[in-house]
C-alpha cells in the first residue's frame, strides 16, 4: 500500500507539473548590436523589420538613445537620408534591413556624449519593440 501511495503521489506531481514547451517565437522587429563598439563615439544601429509589418500599413518607427538615468540623450538619423528617426513611416526596401546613425552628440547641443553605458530603444507603431545597451568609451 505504501508503494502505491508513493507512486500515485509521484505520478500526480508529474501530471500537474507544467511542461515547458519551447515554441519558436519570432518577433517582427530584430534590433541588432551597434557597431563599432565601444571605442568610437559615432555608431550605426542596425535593425530588421519583417515584411508582415507592411501588411496593414507602413510601420511608423522611432529610435531613441537614453543614458542610465533614463534621460533622452539622442535621436539617431536614418542612414542614407539624414532624417531624424522620430516617427518615420518607413517604405519596404525589399529586405527589411535598416540602419540608424548616431554621431555621438547629445541631442540639440552639439556636445559629445560622455563615456558610459547607454540604452537604445526602437518603437514601432507606438509600442516599444526592443532595446539594447551600448558602451561609449573615449
N, C-alpha and C positions, 0 to 999 in steps of 0.2 A: 504494500500500500504506500509505503514511504517513497519508493521509486516512482510510482505512478503519479503521486502529488508533485514530485520534483520535475518529472517530465512535462506535466501539464503547465507548471509554472514557467519553465523554460520556453516551451512552445508558445505559451500565451504572451511572453515578453517578445518573442520573435515576431508574433503576429501583429502586435501593436507598435513595434518599433518602426520609426519612419525609415523608409527606404529612400536613399538618396539617388535620384535619377539625374544622370549627367546629360542634360539637354544642351544642345548646341545653340546658344543664343547669339544671334548676330545683330549687332547694332547698325542702324543705318548711318551712323556717324563714327568714324575712327579718327581720333586725334593722335597724331604721332609726336615723337620727341623732337624738340627743336634742335637745330644744328647751325653753326658749330656751337659746341657747349663744352666747357663754361668760359673759356678764356677770351672770347671775343664778345664785346657788348652788342654788336649787330648780329641778328639771328633770323633765321627763317623758321616758320612753324607750318609743317605740312599737315594736311588732313584730307580725309576721303569721305565723300558723301555718296551713298549708294543711289542707284537710279530710281529706286522706289520713292524717294523724296520728291521727285518731279511728277509723280503720277497724278496728284491733285492740282498742284500749283508750284510755282518757283519757290524754293525754300529761301527764307529770309534769315541771314546769318550775321552774327556779331562775334567778335573775338576780343577779349579783354585780358589785360595783364594786371595782376594785383600783387602787392607786397604781402609779407606775412601778417600784417595787421589788417588785411582785407581792404586796404585802400587802393582805389583805382590808380594805377601808375601810367598806363599807356593803352592806346588802341592802335594795334598794328595796321598796316595798309595791305590791300590786296596786291600781291605780286603781279607786276605787269601793268596795272592801271594806276597805282598810287592813291586809289580811293580808300579813305578810312574804312576799316572793317566794322562799321556800325550800321546794322540793319540793311545790309546789302542783299537784294534779291538776285541770287546767282542764276546764270544760264547754264544748262547742261553742256559740258565741254567734251563729251564723248567718253571720258574716263572717270569723272567724278573726283579727280585729284586736283587739289588746290594748294596754294602756299600763301602764307601771310608773311610780311616782313616787318621787323621792328628794328629801328636804328639805335636802340639803347638809350633813347632820350625820354625824359619824363614828360608826360602829356602837357602840352601848351606852355612849356617853359624853356625848352631848348637845352636844359642841363642834362648831363649824363646821369643815368640811374646809378645808385650806389651798388657796390658789391653786395651780394646776398642771394637769398632764395626768393624766387618769385613763382607765382602760380598763374598759368594762363588757362582761360576757360572759353569754351565755344558754346554759343547759344544758337539753337536752330528753331525757328518758328516760335520764339518766345520762351523756350524751355532749355534749361541747361542740359547739354548733351555730352559733356565730358570735360575733364580738366587734367592738367599735368603740371609738374613743377619743373623749374629750370633754375640753374645756378649761374650767377654772373660773378666772375672774379676778374679784378683788374690788376 
